[in-house]
Amino acid sequence: MKPSLLMRSTAGLAAIAAILLTTLPALAQEVAAEAAPAAATVVLDSGDTAWMLVSSVIVLLMSIPGLALFYGGMVRKKNVLNTTAMVFTAVAVQSVLWMLIGYSLAFSDGGPLQSYIGGVEKALLAGVTKESLSGTIPESLFVMFQMTFFAITPALIVGSVVDRMKFSSLLVFLALWSLVVYAPVCHWVWGGGFLSKDGVLDFAGGTVVHINAGIAGLVAALVLGKRKGYGTENLAPHNLVLTLIGASLLWVGWFGFNAGSAAAANGSAAMAALVTQVATAAAVLGWLAAEWIVHRKPTVLGATSGAIAGLVAITPAAGFVDPVGALVIGVAAGVICYVFATAVKRTFGYDDSLDVFGVHGVGGIVGAVLTGVFARAAVGGTAGAIEGNVGQVWIQIYGVLATVVWCAVATFVILMLIKMVMGLRVTAAEEVEGLDISLHGEVVQ
């Protein structure tokens, strides 16, 4: 080949190479962009929406009629209407309050106070429309689902104050408590507050619902004092069939509580449902075994109390543990809650009438702490899912302590303010006569 021809060929190849080096990267980017899937757009999912509609309804079923019947059967006949009315009316008050300001305080942007409380931008549900979404479900449905939590939590406190608290004072207390205690703690855990940022795990409300209600119930029982005749008269339940039916409704409704907290019809919801059933059944057997050993007789009241203890304890753990962990949590809750509802209560002499602290407070603490032990990354289902470890246990204890301290102090202050303004307790004559006739003018025949 002649030198001039070689030089021309070399120059041509160099030009082609230069063109390729210039165009190939851009071409590669274009091909990659065409091959890559479009950015995911969140859209309404009809399956998730259907499941959350069902969950919302069955969580409401837990309060009315479930909790109303559960508590109503455990009081004396002369107070059954008052007890069920407290729960029923509380649901009405809380539902309106959630719409007015509760949802906004729990789930909106709190600005400089975001770590502790939400703002007022969603007061009166401003901005919640038919089109607005929360994940893959309508925001209106998310509001409804969380409303049922907001309703049942203060209603649980009723069990600590039955037979002796004024109906009007109770309603004022529950309204103030839900805004001062429930809404902030809900924000801390689920609304982007400091407990969620610090890594506290609470899938469906161990701290937000049960520790909150249990501690508030204990404080209220201490402030109100014992029922007249406590320790000397027969204060036994008047109708345990009602209690059993109520507990059964709570058990069924709790699947909406726990599995519904996945906010979707997915594997997380299915696992939450499975571990809820396992833990509840184990807790029934744990409570009955302890009762059988101590008193030689298993009771219906013990079985129902054990079921609620198991449901409470698995609530914070439902989205993080496997069935083996649920089994251990259930047995532990059944035995430990039995001890607190019997021996510990007798030792310290407080009159927590229907064992709200012994079952909900203690069960919530047991479940919250053991979540840090039995959490499984494979169950959590995300890249950042937690595997149970000592560090996580300490984080869970920190979350428990923060909730207990705030709830105890705020509850005490609210009760004392109401006591000064309108009083807390019915008169001795009204208590002896029964609150059904003295406060409502009605009786059960």
C-alpha positions in Angstrom: 0.0 0.0 0.0 1.3 3.4 -0.9 2.1 5.8 2.0 -0.4 8.4 0.9 -3.2 5.8 0.8 -2.2 4.5 4.2 -2.3 8.0 5.6 -5.8 8.6 4.1 -7.1 5.3 5.5 -5.7 6.0 8.9 -7.2 9.5 8.9 -10.6 8.0 7.9 -10.6 5.5 10.7 -9.7 8.2 13.2 -12.6 10.3 12.0 -15.0 7.3 12.3 -13.7 6.6 15.8 -14.2 10.2 16.8 -17.7 10.2 15.5 -18.5 6.9 17.4 -16.9 8.2 20.6 -19.1 11.3 20.4 -22.4 9.7 19.5 -22.3 6.3 21.3 -22.8 7.7 24.9 -25.8 9.7 23.8 -27.2 6.7 21.9 -26.6 4.5 24.9 -28.4 6.9 27.2 -31.3 7.1 24.8 -31.6 3.3 24.5 -31.4 2.9 28.3 -34.1 5.6 28.8 -36.4 3.8 26.4 -35.7 0.4 28.0 -36.1 1.7 31.6 -39.7 1.5 33.1 -41.5 4.7 33.6 -41.3 6.2 37.1 -43.8 4.6 39.4 -47.0 6.7 39.8 -49.1 6.1 42.9 -52.6 5.4 41.9 -55.7 4.2 43.7 -55.8 0.4 44.1 -59.3 -1.1 44.3 -58.1 -4.2 46.2 -56.3 -2.2 48.9 -59.3 0.2 49.1 -61.8 -2.7 49.5 -59.6 -4.3 52.3 -59.3 -1.0 54.1 -63.0 -0.3 53.9 -63.6 -3.7 55.6 -60.8 -3.1 58.2 -62.3 0.3 59.1 -65.8 -1.2 59.7 -64.6 -4.2 61.8 -62.3 -1.9 63.9 -65.4 0.2 64.6 -67.2 -3.1 65.5 -64.6 -3.5 68.2 -65.9 -0.4 70.0 -69.6 -0.7 69.3 -70.8 -3.2 70.1 -67.6 -5.2 71.1 -66.1 -3.1 73.9 -69.5 -1.9 75.1 -70.6 -5.5 75.6 -67.2 -6.7 77.0 -67.3 -4.0 79.7 -71.1 -4.0 80.2 -71.0 -7.7 81.2 -68.3 -7.2 83.8 -70.0 -4.5 85.9 -72.9 -5.0 88.3 -76.4 -4.9 86.9 -77.2 -1.5 88.3 -74.4 0.1 86.2 -74.6 -1.8 82.9 -76.4 0.9 81.0 -74.1 3.6 82.2 -71.0 1.6 81.2 -72.2 0.8 77.7 -73.4 4.4 77.3 -69.9 5.7 78.2 -68.4 3.6 75.4 -71.1 4.3 72.9 -71.1 8.1 73.5 -67.3 8.2 73.6 -67.2 6.9 70.0 -69.6 9.7 68.9 -67.6 12.4 70.6 -64.3 11.2 69.4 -65.5 10.8 65.8 -66.5 14.4 65.6 -63.4 15.6 67.4 -61.2 13.7 64.9 -62.9 15.4 62.0 -62.6 18.8 63.6 -58.9 18.8 64.7 -57.6 15.4 65.8 -56.6 14.2 62.3 -54.7 17.4 61.6 -52.8 17.3 65.0 -51.8 13.6 64.4 -51.0 13.5 60.6 -50.3 17.0 59.2 -47.1 18.9 59.1 -46.3 20.6 62.4 -43.6 22.9 61.0 -41.1 23.7 63.7 -42.9 21.3 66.1 -43.0 18.5 63.6 -41.2 16.1 65.9 -43.8 16.5 68.5 -47.2 17.5 67.1 -48.9 18.1 63.8 -50.4 21.4 62.7 -53.8 22.7 61.9 -53.7 22.7 58.1 -56.1 19.8 57.9 -58.5 21.0 60.5 -62.1 20.3 59.5 -60.4 17.9 57.0 -59.4 20.7 54.7 -57.9 19.3 51.5 -59.3 15.8 52.0 -61.2 15.3 48.8 -62.6 12.3 46.8 -59.4 12.5 44.7 -56.8 12.9 47.3 -54.8 9.7 48.1 -52.9 8.3 51.1 -50.7 5.7 49.4 -52.9 3.5 47.3 -56.2 4.3 49.1 -58.3 7.4 49.3 -57.2 9.8 52.0 -60.8 9.9 53.2 -60.5 6.2 53.9 -57.3 6.6 55.8 -59.0 9.3 57.9 -61.8 6.9 58.6 -59.5 4.0 59.5 -57.5 6.2 61.9 -60.7 7.6 63.3 -61.7 4.2 64.6 -58.4 4.0 66.5 -59.0 7.5 67.9 -62.4 6.4 69.1 -61.5 3.1 70.8 -58.4 4.3 72.6 -60.1 6.7 75.1 -63.1 4.3 75.3 -60.8 1.7 76.7 -60.1 4.0 79.7 -63.7 3.7 80.7 -63.0 0.3 82.2 -60.9 1.8 84.9 -63.5 4.3 86.1 -66.8 2.5 85.9 -69.3 2.5 88.8 -68.1 5.9 90.1 -67.3 8.6 87.6 -69.7 11.3 86.5 -70.9 10.9 82.9 -70.4 14.5 82.0 -66.9 14.6 83.5 -65.9 11.5 81.7 -66.8 12.9 78.3 -64.9 16.1 78.9 -61.9 14.1 80.2 -61.9 11.8 77.1 -62.1 14.8 74.7 -59.2 16.6 76.3 -57.2 13.5 76.8 -57.5 12.5 73.2 -56.1 15.9 72.0 -53.4 16.3 74.6 -52.2 12.7 74.9 -53.4 10.5 72.0 -52.9 12.9 69.1 -49.3 13.8 70.1 -48.2 10.2 70.7 -49.9 9.1 67.5 -47.9 11.8 65.7 -44.6 10.7 67.4 -45.1 7.1 66.1 -47.0 7.3 62.9 -47.1 11.0 61.9 -43.3 11.5 61.4 -42.5 12.4 65.0 -39.4 11.8 67.0 -40.2 8.2 68.1 -40.5 7.0 64.4 -37.3 8.9 63.6 -35.5 7.2 66.5 -36.5 3.8 65.2 -39.3 2.8 67.6 -41.4 0.0 66.1 -45.2 0.0 66.6 -47.1 -1.6 63.8 -50.6 -1.2 65.0 -50.7 0.7 68.3 -49.0 -1.0 71.2 -47.8 2.4 72.4 -50.2 4.7 70.7 -53.3 2.8 71.8 -52.7 0.3 74.6 -49.9 1.7 76.7 -51.6 5.1 76.5 -55.0 3.8 77.6 -53.5 1.5 80.3 -51.5 4.2 81.9 -54.3 6.7 81.7 -56.6 4.2 83.2 -54.3 3.5 86.2 -53.9 7.3 86.9 -57.6 7.8 86.6 -58.3 4.9 89.0 -55.8 6.4 91.5 -57.2 9.9 91.3 -60.8 8.8 91.6 -60.2 6.4 94.4 -61.8 3.0 95.1 -65.3 2.0 94.4 -67.6 2.0 97.5 -67.4 -1.5 98.9 -64.2 -2.5 97.1 -62.6 -5.3 99.0 -65.6 -5.8 101.3 -68.7 -6.3 99.0 -69.3 -8.6 96.1 -68.5 -6.6 92.9 -68.6 -9.6 90.6 -69.7 -9.3 87.0 -73.4 -9.6 86.4 -73.4 -11.3 83.0 -70.3 -13.0 81.6 -72.1 -14.1 78.5 -72.2 -10.5 77.4 -68.4 -10.3 78.2 -67.7 -13.4 76.2 -69.7 -12.1 73.2 -67.9 -8.7 73.5 -64.5 -10.4 73.7 -65.4 -12.5 70.6 -66.3 -9.4 68.6 -63.0 -7.8 69.8 -61.0 -10.8 68.7 -62.6 -10.8 65.2 -62.4 -7.0 64.8 -58.7 -7.0 65.8 -57.8 -8.4 62.4 -58.9 -5.1 61.0 -56.8 -3.4 63.7 -53.6 -5.3 63.0 -53.8 -6.6 59.4 -55.5 -3.4 58.4 -52.4 -1.4 59.6 -50.6 -2.7 56.6 -52.8 -0.2 54.7 -52.9 -2.7 51.7 -54.1 -6.1 50.8 -50.7 -7.7 50.7 -48.4 -10.2 52.3 -47.7 -8.0 55.3 -51.5 -7.9 56.1 -51.7 -11.7 55.7 -48.8 -12.3 58.1 -50.2 -9.8 60.6 -53.5 -11.7 60.6 -51.7 -15.0 61.1 -49.6 -13.9 64.0 -52.6 -12.2 65.6 -54.5 -15.4 65.7 -51.5 -17.4 67.0 -50.7 -14.9 69.8 -54.3 -14.5 70.9 -54.8 -18.3 71.2 -51.5 -18.7 73.0 -52.4 -16.0 75.5 -55.8 -17.6 76.3 -54.0 -20.8 77.1 -51.3 -19.0 79.1 -53.8 -17.1 81.3 -56.0 -20.2 81.8 -52.9 -22.3 82.8 -51.8 -19.7 85.3 -55.3 -19.4 86.7 -55.7 -23.2 86.8 -52.5 -23.6 88.7 -53.3 -20.9 91.3 -57.1 -21.4 91.7 -57.7 -24.9 90.3 -60.5 -23.5 88.2 -60.3 -22.0 84.7 -62.9 -19.2 84.3 -64.7 -17.6 81.4 -63.5 -14.2 82.6 -59.9 -15.5 82.6 -60.3 -16.9 79.0 -61.6 -13.6 77.7 -59.0 -11.5 79.6 -56.3 -13.7 78.2 -57.6 -13.2 74.7 -57.5 -9.5 75.1 -54.0 -9.6 76.6 -52.7 -11.6 73.6 -54.4 -9.2 71.1 -52.9 -6.2 72.9 -49.4 -7.7 73.0 -49.2 -8.7 69.4 -50.5 -5.3 68.2 -47.1 -3.5 68.1 -45.4 -6.6 66.8 -47.8 -7.8 64.1 -45.9 -6.5 61.1 -42.5 -7.5 62.3 -42.6 -11.0 63.9 -43.1 -14.5 62.6 -45.5 -17.1 64.1 -42.9 -18.5 66.5 -42.3 -15.0 67.9 -46.1 -14.5 68.1 -46.4 -17.8 70.1 -43.9 -16.6 72.7 -45.4 -13.1 72.9 -48.9 -14.6 73.4 -47.9 -16.9 76.2 -45.8 -14.2 77.9 -48.7 -11.8 77.7 -51.2 -14.2 79.1 -49.1 -15.1 82.2 -47.7 -11.7 82.9 -51.0 -9.9 82.5 -52.7 -12.4 84.8 -50.1 -11.7 87.5 -50.7 -7.9 87.2 -54.5 -8.2 87.1 -54.5 -10.3 90.2 -51.5 -10.4 92.5 -50.0 -7.0 91.7 -53.3 -5.3 91.9 -54.1 -6.9 95.3 -50.6 -6.0 96.6 -50.8 -2.3 95.8 -54.6 -2.0 96.5 -55.6 0.2 93.5 -59.1 -0.2 92.1 -58.6 -0.5 88.3 -62.1 -1.8 88.0 -61.9 -3.8 84.7 -58.1 -4.2 84.6 -57.4 -1.7 81.9 -53.8 -1.2 83.2 -53.3 -4.9 83.9 -54.3 -6.0 80.5 -53.8 -3.1 78.1 -51.0 -1.2 79.8 -49.0 -4.3 80.8 -49.8 -6.2 77.6 -48.8 -3.2 75.5 -45.5 -2.9 77.3 -44.8 -6.7 77.0 -45.6 -6.6 73.3 -43.6 -3.4 72.6 -40.4 -4.7 74.3 -40.7 -8.2 72.8 -41.0 -6.7 69.4 -37.4 -5.7 69.7 -36.5 -9.3 70.5 -38.5 -11.2 67.9 -38.6 -8.7 65.0 -37.5 -10.5 61.7 -36.1 -8.6 58.8 -37.8 -11.1 56.4 -41.2 -10.3 57.9 -40.6 -6.5 57.8 -40.2 -6.8 54.1 -38.2 -3.7 53.4 -34.5 -3.0 52.8 -34.3 -1.3 56.2 -36.3 -4.0 58.1 -35.0 -4.7 61.6 -33.7 -8.0 63.0 -34.4 -8.4 66.7 -31.4 -7.3 68.8 -30.3 -5.8 72.1 -30.1 -2.3 70.6 -33.7 -2.5 69.3 -34.9 -3.7 72.7 -33.5 -0.6 74.2 -35.1 1.6 71.5 -38.4 -0.1 72.3 -38.0 0.6 76.1 -37.2 4.2 75.3 -40.4 4.4 73.3 -42.4 2.9 76.2 -40.9 5.3 78.7 -41.5 8.3 76.6 -45.2 7.3 76.2 -45.6 6.4 79.9 -44.2 9.6 81.2 -46.1 11.9 78.9 -49.4 10.0 79.4 -49.1 9.8 83.2 -48.3 13.5 83.7 -50.8 14.9 81.2 -53.6 12.6 82.4 -53.1 13.6 86.0 -53.1 17.3 85.1 -56.3 17.0 83.0 -58.1 15.0 85.8 -57.1 17.5 88.4 -58.4 20.5 86.3 -61.7 18.8 85.7 -61.9 17.9 89.4 -61.5 21.5 90.3 -64.0 22.8 87.7 -66.8 20.3 87.7 -65.9 17.4 89.9 -65.1 13.8 88.9 -67.1 11.4 91.1 -70.8 10.9 91.7 -72.2 11.3 95.1 -72.1 8.3 97.6 -75.9 8.1 97.3 -75.8 7.9 93.5 -73.1 5.3 93.6 -75.1 3.1 96.0 -78.3 3.5 94.0 -76.5 2.7 90.8 -75.5 5.0 87.9 -78.1 3.7 85.5 -81.1 5.1 87.5 -79.2 8.0 89.1 -77.5 9.4 86.0 -79.7 8.2 83.1 -83.1 7.4 84.7 -83.2 4.0 83.2 -82.7 0.4 84.5 -82.2 -3.1 83.1 -85.1 -5.3 84.1 
